[in-house]
Amino acid sequence: MSERLDEIRHTLEVPFQFACKGQMETAEFITLRPPTTRNRRECGALEQAFMRALPTSDGLTEDQKDQAKSTSAEESTEPTGIETVAMIAMSKNSDLAETMEIARKLFLSDVAYINGDTKVVGNSMDNVSLDDFKELVGKYLVGFILRSAFSSQKKS
C-alpha cells in the first residue's frame, strides 16, 4: 500500500439532487476525508469486519500455504472498493449489513462531503445509490483504514 491519502474522491455513478443553501444542486461526487480518533469505534469495527473476512490458513498443508503466499505476492494490487465489500459479504465471519450500517454512521460524522464541500447528512446519504455506497465503503476501507493497519504491521 502506498503513502497516506489526504482524501478520496468518488465520482457518483448515479448523481442525485440535494438541497444546499436553499437551492437544489446535483451531487456529482463525494469526497471522503481521513478518520480521526473521533471515528475510532467505527474504524475499529470496519477494520475488524475486513480482517474477519480474510481467508485463514487453518487446515492447509505447508505446500498450500506456500502457494497462497506466492500467489498473494504476485497479485499485490489493491482491491477495488466493490471487491473489498464483496469479501466481507462472502465471509461467514462478518456481517455485511452491520458493516454497512457502521460505515453509514462514519460517513455522517463529518467524513463525507458532497461535491467536496457540503457535509453529507441523513437525507442526502439516503439518496446515494447502493452501488455507489458500496464503492464508498470499500474505498474508505482500502484508502484509509486498511492502509493504516497494514502500514503499522510492516513497521513491527
Beta strands, then each sheet from edge to edge (+ up, - down):
strand 1: 8-20
strand 2: 23-32
strand 3: 112-114
strand 4: 118-119
sheet 1: 1+ 2- 3+ 4-
end
